[in-house]
Amino acid sequence: MPPKAKFTRDIIIQAGLSIVRENGIEALTARALGAKLGSSARPIFTVFQSMDEVQAEVKESAKSIYDEYVRKGLEQELAFKGVGTQYIVFAIQEPKLFQLLFMSEQEQPPKVVNVMPIIDDNYEDILLSVQNGYHLSKNTAEQLYRHLWIYTHGIAVLCATNMCIFTPEEINKMISQVFKGVLKEIIQENGIGDNYE
């Protein structure tokens, strides 16, 4: 008869998430997790098969937290801008989780046109916010989204690694300026007209 689990799956995941929030995914070891739970590492393995499984579950939990930021952005009047702002806010408020989700080395580096659907499960919802918010074709919306993500990701990385501090006003202004410039360029390039400003 297998030993009775001392901790629930959720308690272990939350403890693991707490470790990652404080010190990053590299700190999530069986020993550290046991210490966080006030136990040896042994009870963890009555619930999980391996630390890889624990880390995968913690990453899924981190994605759920990030998803809440995206939803908050999508609820704003300017949904696409809201998502970009929330992406940066997530990097500021949850730097280690941001690093886990968006600054991890990829085994096979994807082309830039494919990277966002790979790293962000919210890609389709965000893309729709661009298409619907600015009455753009899917192709044009993807171009705009890609350019703005690259720029926004740069700001977020600077924030998540304590390289720079930006005020909310600075973030708002930077995103607006780049958005308007890129949108204008894409519209002219595609001969859509200039009624989006």
C-alpha positions, 0 to 999 in steps of 0.5 A: 500500500503506497504511503498516504500523501502528507501534502496535497498537489496544490500545496506543493505547487504553491510552495514551488511557485513561492520559491520560483517567485523569490529565487527563480526556477533554478532554485526549485529543487527537492531539498528547497521544496521540502524545506519550504514545506517544513519537511524532507523532500520525501513526501513530495514524491508520494504526489509527484513522480519527479522534480521535472513534473513539479517544475512543469506544474509550477510553470503552468501555475505561472502561466495562469497568473500571467493569463490574469494580467492578459485578461485585465489588459483585454478588458480595457477600452484599448485592449491591445495597448492594455495587453502590452501594458499588462505584459510590462506590469507582469514583468515588474510585479512578477520578475522571476515568473516573467523570466521563467515564461519569457526569458528561457532559452528555446531548444530550437529557436523559432523564426520571429513570425512563429515565436509568439504563438509558441510562447504565449497561449493568449496569442489568438485572443490578443491578435483578435484584439488588434484585428477588431480594435483597428479593423485590420486584416489578419496579416496586417494585425500580425505585423503590428502585433509582432513589431509591438511585441518586440518593443514591449518585450524589450521594455519588460526585460529591462524591468524584469532584470532591474536594468531600468525603471519606468513610470506608468506614464513613461510606459504609456507614452512609449507604447503609444508613440511606437504603436502610432509610428508602426501602424502608420508605416504598415498602413502606408506599406500595405496601401490600406489608407490612413484612417487609423490614426 
